[in-house]
Amino acid sequence: MKEKDTGRPRNPEVEARALQAAIELYGDRGWNGFTLTDVVRQAKIGKSSLYSRWDSKGSILLCAFRRFVQGCTPEGDTIEEILSREAAHRFRQFVGPYGKPAHRLLTEAGSLQDTELFTVYEATFLKPNEILKQRLWQFKENGQIGADVSISRLLDSLQGAIFMRSIFVAASQKTCFIEGLDEYIANVIHDHLRSIYYTNEASARNIMARTLLVS
């Protein structure tokens, strides 16, 4: 599954229309509900223009997600900054113009077990998540995250909360909710960091207790 490479110049407008059509069709119909012919029809482009660029619907969908649904880089100097950035990015992604295909990819990739679709899922969610985990492991290694804290469960909890909130917030309330998103994210992050700091304090007390017993 790859984007084809040809020697002739590309028309960026044709490519943009094809990618837009692909991600919209996927969001509306799902993986098994659209074909490359559907993309040609909706994008109003020639078949040769599409087939000269992509050899399968998996390859065009991968390019579409790379353009419209990008992962979040773990920037920031503190745990709070990094997690806040991740949470805000994902929430806006899930309730934004490409929220429907993003939601669908999360739910379909595991259930359909299609290798092409999984490649899109891996590039969109799994690989960025691994980079985020590696960054958080640096905090764990220097003692800012307790040894007893699971990075995977921490992110499962945070990202799960954001995903579920994006599902249950009513369409009529989305604009209002997004206006107060910073406060909501701050509260969610506070709840998660409290468990981290509590674990660190508990670990410190246990170490102190063992030291006193030995002495």
Helices and strands as residue ranges (DSSP letters): H 12-29, G 31-33, H 36-43, H 47-51, H 57-68, H 79-95, H 99-112, H 115-121, I 122-126, H 127-141, H 151-168, G 171-173, H 174-179, H 181-214
